[in-house]
Amino acid sequence: MDIRRLITAVVLPPAAVLNKEIGTVVLTGFLTLTGWLPGVVAALFMIYQEERAAKA
């Protein structure tokens, strides 16, 4: 995993998933607004899913 994306996911979760579809960015932004931790978890989960798909 790219350490820069992980740090970005912790600091500003919507910015970490900007390469995804707009709905993903909006969902992560909404979760971040409702609470910082749900946004971080969602961003890290999406980054993990992307990395897993790239390996397959």
N, C-alpha and C positions, 0 to 999 in steps of 0.2 A: 504494500500500500504506500501511497505517496504521503509523506509526513506533512507536506504543506496543506493537502486537502483535509487531513485529520485535524490539524490545528485550526484551519478555517471553519471546519464543522463545529468545533467547540466554541470558537469566538463568535462567529456569525453564520449560523446554520444555513440560511437560504443562499448565501453566497457559495457554499460548498457544492450545491446541487444545480448551479446555473446551466450546466451542460445538459440537463434533463429537459423534459417537456415543461410547459408553463404551468400546468396543473400541479406538478410536483413541487415547483418553486413556491407556488401560492400555498399549497398545503403545508409545506415546511415553514413558510412565513407565518401562517395562521397559528401553527403549533408553537412557534417561538413567541408569538404575541400572547398566547394563553399561559405560557410558562416556558422559561428558558430550557429546562431539562427535556420536555417532550420534543422540542425542536431539535435539540442535539441528538437525541436517540433516533429520531426519524432520519436526520441527515446521515448519521453513522450507518444506519441500517441500509439506506439507499446506496451509499458508497460501497458497503460490503457486498450487496447484491450485484452491483456493477462489476466489482472485482471478480466475484465468483463466476459471472457470465463470461467474462473475458478469458478466464482460465479454461472454460469448457469448450 
